[in-house]
């Protein structure tokens, strides 16, 4: 069974909602869930994107700038 991009986004939002509820002790608002969802996607790209670029540069023998 293949999951679509939309299903993956909904699953991530659900996981975020559960984690926020556990942390805050109350049901999180839609805005809070969306804010954390956006932050999660940005951090994922920032952290893993840099890691992937550095790995590719090392493979090609380029000098890592960062």
N, C-alpha and C positions, 0 to 999 in steps of 0.2 A: 504494500500500500504506500503510495507516494504522497507526500504532503506538499501542498502548494505554498508559495511564498505568503499568501494571505493567512493560511492556516498556521504557519510558523509565527507570524506576527501576533495572531490571536493567542497562541499558546504562550508566547513570551509575555504578553500583557497579563495573562491570567497568572503566570508565575510571579510577576512583579506585584500584582494585586494581593496575592497570598502573602508574599514576603512583607509588603507594607503593612498589611493587617496584623501580622505577627509582631512587627516592630512597633507600630503605633498603638496597638490595642483597640483599634476602631476600623471601620470600613473606610478605605481610602476613597477620595473623590476622583472622578474621571480625570480632572485636570492633573492631579498628582500622579496618577498612573501614566498619563501621556507624557508628562515632564520626565519621569524616571525612564520611560521607554525610549525617549529621544536621547537622553543622556547615555543610556546603555548602548545604543547603536553607535553614538559618536565615540564613546570610549573604546568600544570593540574595534572600530576602524582605526582609531589613533594608536592603540597598543599593538594589535595584531598586524595592522598595516605596516607600521614601522619595523616590526619584527620580520615580517615577510620580505620587505624591501632590503633590509640589512642582510638577510640570508641569501637573497638573490645576488646582491652586490658581491658578497663574499665568494659565491660560486663563480662569478664572472671575473674575479680577481680585481675588482674595483676597490679603491680606498673608501672606506666608510666615512662619511662626513659627520655623522651624528653618533 
